Structure formats: structure tokens, C-alpha cells
């Protein structure tokens, strides 16, 4: 009887898992393997919030496997070396894994394929594990990827999304394949105080609650900062504890404008992945350069620190940055506002902001994070690269009663209604009683600097 290794990467679930289903086809003996890749540590992506969420996911995955008669094998080191060692220990003749889109993932896959083939082991890479539609499945006539979302979404919507797969009922793992201990978040320091719990079980509970009571209001409420009406499923999509294929099917079954708007967001996620798959360099380089002479982190040190700490003097920006530090997550509208403020109002290199986000976001994802930052910096796929979001106008529009600001900027809790968005207008003793900084830049000055830099003054 043949034995297969299933390499889990960013697909830490049992439901709708094509590599696991394929590995179990014809046999019940597999080695579910996760390798804590040393290259991820070296690259600086192994940050506390994501390591904690990952630990939750691995423990949940192991528990699910044990309920079915199996267990998770965990190793640490060079991924290629460890997979080859496990395949040899198990006398496996196949390895199954999900495809991925980053340059690192492509190099890793090729290294793994060559190393396994040298040992007579076949590597099977499966699409539509971390996306609903595979990168490259839909392309325009004149290019290898879509550079604009709207035509991509039209084609994406016409694609047949495969049916979700069930979780295995039983499986067996060879006894002689050893594992390192499962990690635990209790051993980590520097975590965001409000960091969410990870794992497939938690993800499926959140999804069920979202479909019961949240998705119907998503179209109207997704930009409401205080209402917190988004799904908060992005960390589970990032770690793959939920399947985007399953989410598309279940949302479409729910029906209605809210579900349609939610599916559109899943398409955005696939859109960014097909861009990164075709242009791996955009993880750090401009997709469409505007020839900016950005202020560096060193040159703009005081402004950058104020932005990071949530002390810019613009309440909605500061509220979002404090939410990020406390939860390791930020409302999507907040992400747009804070990115626009750093890249355009302060004219600081977007990569400075992208690195800060990746240092805290539990859903920190190269494709979404880097390309959304480029969208707001005007160097990405946005067809209006010079738009600048006004934080006062945006605050009044998406937090009209100021509840979001008061939640995260308690210094302003005594201010009522929309006045919370312009505390600098207070006078005398009223202003002195509020321990909150004046704006670090006048919006008109920031706009003028940006327009000069882009040659639009």
C-alpha cells in the first residue's frame, strides 16, 4: 500500500482540502506534515501575532486529525530538507501540497520537486486550495494577468468554482514518523492584547455566525467603522483554516446584495494573487512606478513614529492605528485611511507602512498587504493613482457619531458627535483639558507636497 505525505502550508484545515483528499484516494495511510520553515524566520515574517495564531491553528489541526485516528507531524528547519526526511522515514512515494503565488513559494516548490525526484518521490501541487479561482485560470487576450479588477471580476464571476470537498472520516499515520512538540501561544511575548483565536474550529464557528447574522447587512455596513460589520474572516483565509471555495459557495447560497458584496471581496483576494503570481517583484517594487522621491523612514522619523503610535492628531487615523496594535487587525476602511495618510499626506514610502502592517497584522499577507498598500500609494492597479483620502471627511462619513474614535482614542471620549473628528477646533480650557496632540501636518500642506511630487501642482 502506498504512503503519501501531505504538506500543509497556508491551508491548515481538514474541510475542503484537495491535497489531503487526493493523498487519501486509494489509501488511508498518510503523513500530515507541517514544517516551520526557517526561511520564513530569516525573512522576518515570523512575527508574534501570526506565530500565536499559527500555534492555535496547528493545535486545532492536530486535534481534528486525532479525532479521525491520525496526528499532525511538526518539524522545523529547511522545508525541503525536512519534507525529504519525512518522506524517507515514511517510505512515501508521493507528496501533495497546495500551490502558492509568492516568489519564495515558487522557488521553494521547484527546489522541493527536484529534491524529491532525486529520491524517486513525486510531487503533486494542487490549485484552488487557497483561492477560489486559480491564478492564471482567467487572463485577458493580451497579457498573462489582469491589471484592472473590474474586467477580472467579470471573467472570475463566469468561472465554475469547483464543489467543496468533505473532511476525511478516518486516516492512519505511520507510527515510525516522529514529530516535534506542537507550539503554543503561551510561550510567545509581544502579542497584541486583543488578538483573536485561531484554528479551523474557531473559523467555522465565525463563518456560521457571519452567514446567520452578518452577511445580509454587509453591502450597506461594511464601511461603518463603529458598526464593525465586516466578517473578520481574513485571518482564517490567510492561514487557510477556511476555504475560499467553500466561502464562495456558501455565500452564494445565502444570496442577496450582502452576499454578493462579500463574494466580490473574495474575488479581490484572488485578483491580488493573480497579479503577484504574474509579477512576483511587486512584493517590494512598484507595479506602476510614478517615479516618486518618497521621504525615507529616517528623513520622516518623527512623522512615522507618530503614525505608528496613533498620535498624528487626526482621530480616525489614530483610532485605526491603535486598533491595529491592540487587535493585530484593522477595519478595512481604516487600512485605506491610514495608508493614504502615510503615503500621500505624509509622502512616506509605502514600503515603510507595509512593513509595519506585516509586523502586526494576524492576516498579514504578502499579496493583499503589499498590493493594497500600492493601491493607496498610487503605484499599484488603481486607475486613480493621485486620489488622496481626507481623514476628516472620511471620519465624518464612516464614523459620523464618532463612536469608533471614542472607542480607540479615549482621550477624546468627552467630545460629542462629529466634533470628535476635529479636536483642534476646541478653544481655551476645553482644548487644554484634552491630552491629545495637534495635527502633525496641515492637510492642505500635505496635499500640496504630494501634488508637487507627482507633478500635478
N, C-alpha and C positions, 0 to 999 in steps of 0.2 A: 504493500500500500504506500502510495507516495505521500510525502510530507511537504507542506508549504509554510513559508514564513510570510506573515502579514505585517508589513512595516507601517505602523501608524505614525503620521507626522502632524498635520493640521486637520485631522479627521477623527477626533477622539470620541467615537460613538460606536454603537452596535446597530442601531436602526439605519437603514438605507446606506449600507457600506459596500459598494461594489467590489473592492479588493477582497474583503472578508468573504463575501458571498461566492466569488469566483474560486477562492482558495479552498472553500468547503465543498465545492462541486466534485463529488465522487469520493470524498474522504471526510472524516470527522476529526482528523488529527492535524492541527496547525500550531504554529508558534506565533501568538500575538506579541509583537515586539515594539517597544518604543525606545529610541536612542536619544539621550540628551546630548545633542550634537555640540562638540567642543567648538566648532566654527561659529555657532550662534553666540557663545560666550565671548569669543575673541572679537566678534564684530560689534559687541556692545548691545545686542538685542535682548540679552537675558536680564531684564530689569525686575525689581522686586514684585511689582504688581502682577506682571504676567507670569512670573515664576510661581506665585501663590495660586493664581487661577489655574495654572497648569497642574500644580500639585493636586488641587481639588479634582481636576478632570481625570488625572491618572488613577487616583484612588477610586473614583466612581467607575471608571472603565474596568479596573481590576475587580471591583465588587460585582459588576454586571457579568463579567466573564466567569467568575467563581460560581455565580448562581446557575450558570449553564455547564458547569463541570470543568471550566478552564481556569486560566490565570493570565496575568499580564507579565511579560518578561521585560525588565527595565535594565538598560545598560547606559554607560556614559563614556564618551570618548569620540574618536573619529567615527562618523556614521558608517562610512564604507567599511572600515576595518571591523567594526562591531557586527554589522549585518553579515559579513562574510564569516566571522567566527561563529555566530549563532547558526547560520545555515550549515556549517560544517559539524557543529555539535549535534544538530538535529538530523543530520544526513538528509537535508532537504534538497529537492531538485527544482523548486520554484520559489520566487519571491514576488509578492504582489504589493503594490503601493499606489497611492494617488498621485496624479500629475500636479505640478505646481508651476508658477509663472515667473518667479524671480530669476535673475542671472545666477545667483547662488544655487537655486534649486535645479536649474538646467545643468550646471557644471557637476553638481552632486549626482544627479541621475546618470550622466554619462560615465563618470568615474565608477559608480556602482555597477552599471551594466558591464563595463569592461572587466572589472574585478570578478564579478560573478561568472561571466562567460569563461574566464580563465579557469574557473573551478568546475565548469560544466553545469552551472546553475542558470536557469532562465529568469529574466526579469520581466514582469508584466506591469505596465503602467496604465492606470485607469483614468479616464476623463469623467467629467460631471460628478465628481466626488465633493469638490469644494466650490463648484459653480453649477448653475442650473443649465447653462449653455456653454459648451467648451470654447475657450479662446481659439479663434481661427475657424470655428464652425460656420460663422457668417462673416463674410468680407465683402467690401464693395468691389466693383469691377476693376478699379484702377489701383488698388492698394492691398496690402496684406492685413490691414485692420481699419476699423472706423475711427476717424478723428473727431467726429461730431456725434453727440449722443442721440439726437432725435432720429436720424436715419438708422442708426444702430438699433434703437428701441423698436422701430417699425419691423425690422427684419427679425430681431430677437423674439418679438411677440408672435411671429408666424412660425417659429421653430417648434417642433414637437418636443416637449420636455419628457424625458423617459419616466416611467412609473417608478415610484419609490419601492425599495426592497424591504422586506421584513427583517427583523433581527433574528439571528440563529437561535434555535431552541436548545441545542447542545453542541458541545465541542470538546475535544480532548487535546491536551498539550503533552508532548513527550516529557517524561519525568527527569531526564538527564540534562535538561537545559536550565542552567541556573540564572538567577536574577539578583540584581542589586535591590536594596530596600526601596520601597516607594517613598518619594519625597513628601514633605508635609509643610504646609504654610507656617506652622508654629515655629519652625527653625529659621524663618526669614525675618529681617528687620527692614525698616524703611517703607512699610506698606502704607497705602492710603487708608485712613481710619474707616471710611465708608465703603471699602472695596467689596464688591458683590461676590457671592459664592459661585464656584464653577462646577462643572460636571454635567453629563448628559441628563441625569435625573432632574437637576435644577433647570436645565434648559428646556426640557419638555414640559415641566410644570409652568414655566413662564410662558411658553408658547401657547399652552392650553388656555391659560388665563387671558392672554392677549387676544386670542381668537374669540373667546367668550365675551369679553367686555371692552376691548380696546380698539380693535381694528376698524370697527364701524365708524368711529369718530376720527380716524387718522387723517383723512383728507382735510378736514376743517381744522384739526387741532395740532397737527404735527409741528407747527412753528410756534405754538404757545409755550413760551419758556416756563412760566409758572405752572401751567397745566401738566407738564411732564407727560405728554400724551404720545410719546414715541414708544416703540416696542421694547427697547433696551435689550434686544437680542444680538446686537453686534458682537459682544464678546464671545457668545456661543457660536456665531458664524465664523469668527476668527479662529477659534480653536477647533471648530468642526464638531462640536457636540450637538449641533443641529445641522440638518442637511438643507441646503438651498433648494434642492429639487423638491423635497417634501414641503418646504415652506411655500413654494410657488403653487403646488397642487392644493394645499390646504387653504391658502388664502383665496385662490380662485373658486374653491368650493364655497367659501363663506360668501363671496360675491359682494357687490356694492361698490360705491366710489372709494370708500376707505381701503378696501382690499385691493382695488386696482392701483391706488396710490402707493400702497405698500409693495406690491409686485414691481412697480416702476423703480422703487428704491433697490430692490434685489437686482433689477436689470442694470442699474448704475454700478452696482458692485461688480457684475460681470463685465460691464463696459471698461472699467478701470483695469481689470485683469487682462482683457484682450489688448489694451494699449501697452501695458507693461510686458506682456508676453512678446509683443512685436518689437518693442523698443525698451529693452532692459535698462539702458543707460538713464532713463528718465527717473529712476530711483534717486538720482543725485544731480542730474543735469536737466536744464530747461528743455521741455518738449518743443516749445516755440520761443526762441530767445527774443527778448525785447532790448537786448544789449544794455541791460541795467548796470549801473555803477552803484550797487547796493551799499548801504552803510554796513560795515562789518560788526560782528558781535563786540569786538574790542572798542571800536570807534563809538558805538552806541550803547556802551556798557550800562550806564545809569538807566536809560530808557528800557533796555531789555530786562534789567532786573526788576524795574517797576512793573513791567508787563507780566513777568513770571510770578511775582508776588501778589498780583491783583491790587496794585496801588497806583494805577495810571491816572486816577481822578475821573475816569469815565465809568460810572457804576455798573452798567451792563457788561462791559468788558471785564471789569474786576470780579463781578459775580461769577462769570463763566470760568475765569482762571482759578478762582477759589474752589469752584465745584470740581474742576479737574484735579486739583491737589487733594481734595478730600475723598473723592469717589474713584479716582482713576478713570473717570468717564466724564464726558461733557455733552450736553444737548447739542444737536446738530446745528441749530441756529446760532448757538454760542460759538461753535467752531468756526463758522463763517465770519462772525463778527470779530473774533479775536485774531483770526488770520488776516483779515483785511486791515485791521488796525496796525498790526505789526508790519506787514509787508508794504502797505501803501501809505497809511497815515504817518508811521514812523520811518518808512522806507528802509527797513532792515531786511537783509537777505532771508528769503523764505525758508532756507535750509536751517537757519537758527531756530525758527519756530517749529519746523517739522521734527528736529531732534528733541526739542523739549517735549513735544507731544508724545513722541515714541518712548521717552523716558518715563512717562506716567500712564499713558492710556493702556488699559487692560485689553482693549480691542486694537492696539497699535499694529497696524497692518501696512506693509510697505506700499502696496498698490493703492489702497484707499487714502492713506495718510499723505503720501507724497504727491499723488495726483490731485487730491482736493486742495492741498496747500498751493500747488501750482495753479489750480483753477482760480483761487483767490488772489494769487500774486500776479495773475495775468500772463503767466508763461506756459500755461497748460492748454487745455482743449476749449476753454471759454471763448465764445465768439465776441465777447465784450471785455477785452483784457484790461481796459482802463477804468472800469467802474470802481468806485470807492464807496463802501458802506459807511454811512454816518451813524455812529453809535448812539447818538441822542435820538435821532429819528427812528432808528431800528428799535431802541429800547422802548420808546413810547408806542410803537406799533405792535411789538411782540411781547411786551410786558407792561400793558397800559396802566395797570393798577400798582405796578412796582413790587408785586409780591415776590418775584424771583430775586430781584435785587435785595430786598429786605431779608430774604432767607439766607443769602450768602454774604451780604455786607451788613452785618448787624450794627455797625456804626451809624447807619442811615435808617435804622428801624423806626425812629421817631418821625421821619418825614412821611407825609401822607400823599397817596396817589402818585400822579406823574411827576410831582415835584422832586421825587427821589432821583430822577434821571439828570437833574441839573443842580446839585447842591452848592455849586459855586455862586449861584444867584442869591443865596442867603446873605444877610447883612448883619453887621454888628455882633451882638451877643449870640444871636441864633447861629451865626457861622462859627463863632469861637467855641460853641458848645459841641460842635461836631468834629470828632477826631478823624478827619478824612482829608486826603491831600487835594490841592487844586490840580487841574489838568496839567499833565507834563508837556502838552503841546496844544496850541490852539488848532482846532480842526481846519480852519482856513489856511493856516501856515503849512500844516501837513499836506493839504491838498495842493497848495501852490508848489511845494517842493516836489511832490510826485509828478505833477503836470510838467514842470520844468525838466525833470529827469527823463520823462518819456517824450520830450519834445512837443508838448501839446499846450504850452502857455502862449 
